[in-house]
Amino acid sequence: MSQLDSLHDLSGKTAVVTGGSRGIGRAIAEILAQAGADVVIASRKLDNCVTAAEEIAETTGRKPLPVACHVGRWDDCNDLVDTTLEHFGRLDILVNNAGMSPLYENLESITEDLYDKTFGVNLKGPFRLAVRAGAYMADHDGGSIINVGTAGSLVASVRELPYACAKAGLNALTVGLAEAYAPKVRVNAILPGPFRTDLSKAWAPAEDEDAPFVPMRRMGRPEEIAPLALHLASDASSFTTGAIIRVDGGVTRKV
């Protein structure tokens, strides 16, 4: 094994990826498994988790554990951590990837329910999971927490304001937890820009391949963000914590 490969080797590690059944989360779960990690794939719908786990098992030879979890619910977050520890006996990597950005007609039409659900999934859940995971990691062998936010948290749009506000909170959480659990636990954030996922279908139809508002002139693909997550999860980023890294094709380059 080369030095480069050994730096990214996750053999013997256990990773939890929320929103891991599709899109960016699915790509991250697969690359972590390819690097040797035992992976827990969590999302609201167990059937989707099972399907993703079976596919990743076939391509990597690992045996991912599918777990149903609504991260907007405090008890579900606790259960996810407990299930991981009971099944694998350790937790080394947490990827807070689950998110939601419901559509609305205008700011005045936003209901309390929509607002609370958006903050629950995008901020409350990641907070609870990161605190549980971070405390465990700090008391054991250390680890890495990766929060997946959005470039929109830096340049908020009126079309997704509650989502952007919640993800801006996730940026603050990243910095705060990086201090709270140092030096054994590293906490970093990845801010995707326009990526081709199920979430983007609401505002960017699949047939619209050109993206003139992006300097790269196209939308990103989930597999283009997964290697960064692997880097942050591994010893290759041993001196990186509290970082907030944009992967947006240059959209927020002036921020």
C-alpha positions as CSV (number, residue, x, y, z in Angstrom):
1,M,0.0,0.0,0.0
2,S,1.4,3.4,-1.0
3,Q,1.7,6.3,1.5
4,L,-1.2,8.0,-0.3
5,D,-3.4,5.0,0.0
6,S,-2.5,4.4,3.6
7,L,-3.5,8.0,4.5
8,H,-7.0,7.4,3.1
9,D,-7.3,3.9,4.5
10,L,-10.4,3.6,6.7
11,S,-10.0,-0.1,7.6
12,G,-11.3,-0.8,11.1
13,K,-13.3,2.4,11.1
14,T,-17.1,2.8,11.4
15,A,-18.9,5.7,9.6
16,V,-22.5,6.9,9.8
17,V,-23.9,8.8,6.8
18,T,-27.3,10.4,7.1
19,G,-29.3,10.9,3.9
20,G,-27.0,8.1,2.7
21,S,-29.4,6.3,0.4
22,R,-29.2,8.7,-2.5
23,G,-27.5,11.7,-4.1
24,I,-24.4,13.1,-2.3
25,G,-24.9,10.9,0.7
26,R,-25.0,7.8,-1.4
27,A,-21.8,8.7,-3.1
28,I,-20.1,9.5,0.2
29,A,-21.2,6.2,1.7
30,E,-19.8,4.2,-1.2
31,I,-16.4,5.9,-1.2
32,L,-16.0,5.4,2.5
33,A,-16.9,1.7,2.1
34,Q,-14.4,1.5,-0.8
35,A,-11.7,2.9,1.7
36,G,-12.5,0.0,4.0
37,A,-14.9,1.5,6.5
38,D,-18.0,-0.2,7.9
39,V,-20.8,2.1,6.9
40,V,-24.2,2.8,8.4
41,I,-26.6,4.2,5.8
42,A,-29.4,6.2,7.4
43,S,-32.4,7.9,6.0
44,R,-36.1,8.2,6.7
45,K,-37.2,5.3,4.4
46,L,-35.7,1.9,5.3
47,D,-36.4,0.4,1.9
48,N,-34.1,3.0,0.3
49,C,-31.4,2.3,2.8
50,V,-31.6,-1.4,2.2
51,T,-31.3,-0.9,-1.6
52,A,-28.3,1.4,-1.2
53,A,-26.7,-1.0,1.3
54,E,-27.1,-4.0,-1.1
55,E,-25.7,-2.0,-4.0
56,I,-22.7,-0.8,-2.0
57,A,-22.1,-4.3,-0.7
58,E,-22.0,-5.6,-4.3
59,T,-19.4,-3.0,-5.5
60,T,-17.2,-2.9,-2.4
61,G,-17.5,-6.2,-0.6
62,R,-18.4,-4.4,2.6
63,K,-21.7,-5.0,4.5
64,P,-23.3,-1.6,5.2
65,L,-26.0,-1.5,7.8
66,P,-29.2,0.2,6.7
67,V,-31.0,2.1,9.5
68,A,-34.3,4.1,9.3
69,C,-33.8,7.5,11.0
70,H,-35.6,10.8,10.8
71,V,-32.9,13.2,11.9
72,G,-35.4,15.9,12.7
73,R,-36.4,13.7,15.7
74,W,-34.2,13.8,18.8
75,D,-34.9,10.2,19.8
76,D,-34.2,8.9,16.3
77,C,-30.8,10.6,16.5
78,N,-30.1,8.9,19.8
79,D,-31.2,5.5,18.5
80,L,-29.0,5.9,15.4
81,V,-25.9,6.4,17.5
82,D,-26.9,3.6,19.9
83,T,-27.6,1.1,17.0
84,T,-24.3,1.9,15.4
85,L,-22.4,1.2,18.7
86,E,-24.3,-1.9,19.4
87,H,-23.8,-3.3,15.9
88,F,-20.2,-2.3,15.2
89,G,-18.8,-1.5,18.6
90,R,-17.4,1.9,17.6
91,L,-18.1,5.2,15.8
92,D,-15.3,7.0,14.1
93,I,-16.9,9.1,11.3
94,L,-20.2,11.0,11.2
95,V,-21.4,12.6,8.0
96,N,-24.4,14.9,8.6
97,N,-25.7,14.9,5.1
98,A,-29.5,14.6,5.5
99,G,-31.3,17.8,4.5
100,M,-34.5,19.2,3.1
101,S,-35.5,22.4,1.3
102,P,-39.3,22.6,0.9
103,L,-40.6,24.9,-1.8
104,Y,-42.9,27.8,-0.9
105,E,-44.7,30.5,-2.9
106,N,-43.3,33.5,-1.1
107,L,-41.9,34.4,2.3
108,E,-45.4,35.3,3.7
109,S,-46.7,31.8,2.8
110,I,-44.1,30.1,5.0
111,T,-45.8,28.2,7.8
112,E,-44.5,27.5,11.2
113,D,-44.6,23.8,10.4
114,L,-42.5,24.2,7.2
115,Y,-40.0,26.4,9.2
116,D,-39.7,24.0,12.1
117,K,-39.3,20.9,9.8
118,T,-36.6,22.7,7.8
119,F,-34.7,23.6,10.9
120,G,-35.3,20.2,12.5
121,V,-33.7,18.2,9.7
122,N,-31.0,20.7,8.7
123,L,-29.8,21.9,12.1
124,K,-31.4,20.2,15.1
125,G,-30.6,16.7,14.0
126,P,-27.0,17.4,13.0
127,F,-26.6,19.1,16.4
128,R,-27.8,16.1,18.3
129,L,-25.9,13.6,16.3
130,A,-22.7,15.6,16.3
131,V,-22.9,16.0,20.1
132,R,-23.5,12.4,20.7
133,A,-20.9,11.2,18.2
134,G,-18.4,13.9,19.2
135,A,-18.6,13.1,22.9
136,Y,-18.1,9.4,22.2
137,M,-15.2,10.0,19.9
138,A,-13.5,12.3,22.3
139,D,-13.7,9.6,25.1
140,H,-12.4,6.9,22.8
141,D,-10.2,6.9,19.7
142,G,-11.1,10.3,18.2
143,G,-12.7,10.7,14.9
144,S,-14.1,13.0,12.2
145,I,-17.4,14.8,11.9
146,I,-18.3,16.2,8.4
147,N,-21.3,18.5,8.1
148,V,-22.7,18.8,4.6
149,G,-24.3,22.3,4.2
150,T,-24.8,24.5,1.2
151,A,-23.1,27.3,-0.6
152,G,-26.4,29.1,-0.2
153,S,-25.7,29.6,3.4
154,L,-23.2,32.2,2.3
155,V,-25.3,33.9,-0.3
156,A,-28.9,33.2,0.8
157,S,-31.7,33.3,-1.8
158,V,-35.2,34.3,-1.1
159,R,-36.3,31.1,-2.7
160,E,-34.8,29.0,0.0
161,L,-34.4,31.3,3.0
162,P,-35.3,29.0,5.9
163,Y,-33.0,26.3,4.4
164,A,-30.1,28.8,4.0
165,C,-30.6,30.1,7.6
166,A,-30.5,26.5,9.0
167,K,-27.4,25.7,7.0
168,A,-25.8,28.9,8.2
169,G,-26.4,27.6,11.7
170,L,-24.7,24.4,10.6
171,N,-21.6,26.4,9.7
172,A,-21.6,27.9,13.2
173,L,-22.0,24.5,14.7
174,T,-19.0,23.2,12.7
175,V,-16.7,25.9,14.1
176,G,-18.1,25.6,17.7
177,L,-17.8,21.8,17.8
178,A,-14.3,21.9,16.3
179,E,-13.2,23.7,19.4
180,A,-15.4,21.8,21.8
181,Y,-14.0,18.3,20.9
182,A,-10.4,19.2,19.9
183,P,-7.8,17.8,19.8
184,K,-9.1,14.2,19.3
185,V,-12.1,15.0,17.1
186,R,-12.0,17.1,13.9
187,V,-15.1,18.8,12.7
188,N,-15.4,20.3,9.2
189,A,-18.1,21.3,6.7
190,I,-18.5,20.9,3.0
191,L,-20.7,23.4,1.2
192,P,-22.0,22.0,-2.1
193,G,-23.3,24.4,-4.8
194,P,-25.6,23.3,-7.6
195,F,-25.4,19.5,-7.8
196,R,-27.4,17.2,-9.9
197,T,-29.4,15.3,-7.2
198,D,-33.1,14.5,-6.5
199,L,-33.3,17.8,-4.6
200,S,-32.3,19.8,-7.6
201,K,-35.1,18.5,-9.8
202,A,-37.5,21.1,-8.2
203,W,-35.5,24.0,-9.6
204,A,-33.3,22.5,-12.3
205,P,-35.0,19.9,-14.6
206,A,-32.8,17.0,-15.6
207,E,-32.8,18.1,-19.3
208,D,-31.2,21.5,-18.4
209,E,-27.6,20.3,-18.4
210,D,-26.2,23.8,-19.1
211,A,-25.9,26.0,-16.0
212,P,-24.9,29.5,-17.2
213,F,-24.9,30.9,-13.7
214,V,-22.1,28.6,-12.7
215,P,-18.6,29.6,-13.8
216,M,-17.9,25.9,-14.6
217,R,-21.0,26.1,-16.9
218,R,-22.5,22.9,-15.5
219,M,-23.9,21.4,-12.3
220,G,-21.8,19.1,-10.2
221,R,-22.1,15.4,-9.8
222,P,-22.3,13.6,-6.4
223,E,-19.2,11.6,-7.2
224,E,-17.2,14.9,-7.5
225,I,-17.8,15.7,-3.8
226,A,-17.2,12.2,-2.3
227,P,-13.4,12.3,-2.5
228,L,-13.3,15.5,-0.4
229,A,-15.5,13.7,2.2
230,L,-13.0,10.8,2.2
231,H,-10.1,13.2,2.7
232,L,-11.8,14.9,5.6
233,A,-12.7,11.5,7.2
234,S,-9.2,10.1,6.9
235,D,-5.8,10.8,8.4
236,A,-4.9,12.7,5.3
237,S,-6.6,15.7,6.8
238,S,-5.1,15.3,10.3
239,F,-4.5,19.1,10.8
240,T,-7.8,20.2,9.3
241,T,-10.6,21.2,11.6
242,G,-13.2,24.0,11.8
243,A,-12.9,24.4,8.0
244,I,-15.8,25.3,5.8
245,I,-15.0,24.3,2.2
246,R,-17.1,25.3,-0.8
247,V,-17.5,22.9,-3.7
248,D,-19.8,25.0,-5.9
249,G,-18.2,25.4,-9.3
250,G,-17.2,28.9,-8.5
251,V,-20.7,30.3,-7.8
252,T,-19.8,32.0,-4.5
253,R,-16.2,32.8,-5.6
254,K,-16.7,36.5,-4.6
255,V,-17.8,35.9,-1.1
